[in-house]
Amino acid sequence: MEIIIVDDQGIVRDGLKMLLSLNEEIQVIGEAANGEELLSLLKTKVPDVILMDIRMPVMNGIEATKAVKAQYPKVKVIILTTFNEDEYIFNGLKNGADGFMLKDSDLEEIIKSIKAAYEGTLMLHSQVTSKLINALQNIPEYPSPSSVETKDLSKLLTPREMEVVEQIMQGKSNKTISTTLFLTEGTVKNYVSRILDKLELKSRSELIIYLKGK
């Protein structure tokens, strides 16, 4: 897996690069100090996963995540966060982030989150999950898709699509879902795309937020 690290502090970038270099499956192919530098770097190097700081000058992690997802939808973005950033967590997921990890997470947790994002699974640190729940409770204006707001999902989705949704809500990757439901991984991806289209959502993270709110 090829990784780009984005953080305005050089010492953080160096530390993450050193830690990740210990894993044979991971290769750091670039670094950036802010979102603007990242977008410039992506013109020549497109990674599998980006580790993205939130608070950066010029262009912060939320703005950068939105821009990356618009231009490179297949690239996974894991946002690195600290405590007391509920709004950032919420907005990050809304803009397509594929995971949230605390900056003081140990190496095993970081690598686990990278692999999960790469496989298509939303990865949230347990303490970040708590923050997310609080954020959702305190932001009632979060827009639920208008066309499905009052409708039963079973009336919108086929039985097979409902099975896929249940697997997604359990945090399973496309590969795991394909094994569980005896489908090819490509078929699972097609189901996920159709589900998102029907519910007028943009990503698996938005799907999870929407369904947890129902």
Steps between C-alpha positions, in 0.01 A plus 500: 500500500631842405451780752529880504531676836354851534583702812632850555749378760810344353574306817158330478556408135845362579367299794216346301730424208749327730229292666331401176831402340513213750212331316595326176152547349512879525705747298494876565526660155459865597443768762322835506470781757145604407212422269624725221837325492319166500288586195815607317675176598205289383559619144807274490443248780163341577509276812263235627453677835561852634564567869356850541546746783199722573644833612740633236567844351408595141257207458386290797433127505123527454531720191777278366295183557210648305731599214672161493171310493372719216809446286622158614195310635687169528765642733426424866541778758562437869480816707736538795331678786539598863238533774219757510455532123140381463416735216811402306416131539145553380598715202781265408262206466249713315772584248599139441768411758560125518615494860605697808795420721646681799850634454621316807375161375759224506653355185274194496185717506628727223592208274165333573318820399701528179423142400132541590467815290682335212252210511202737510413486870431815703744500792432715806700506820270416795546846654436664164177299471385653829575847367314424179190389687505823701547703184203333329283561804595866513465581130131447419527691175701219341323444166343158460427416136160659441363232271553220750455688825164349587511181298568147613834378364346162417274679251799661330752216506478142380536217755856438377587868534363494854732209578795702371393798712490280810854384429622856449347603833709227664812669364583224250712565192383417146729197503348366822146572379568310179607195700206521741236542229669274244543780246797626301670811636406684180133414552515635855650826372215529250244443776663769716493746210131431434414537869676838519326617183156400628555677833662804337819456699862540394695255712485205742572739787194709411296177477605397852423845642160503328399151613615553858272801510192305391 
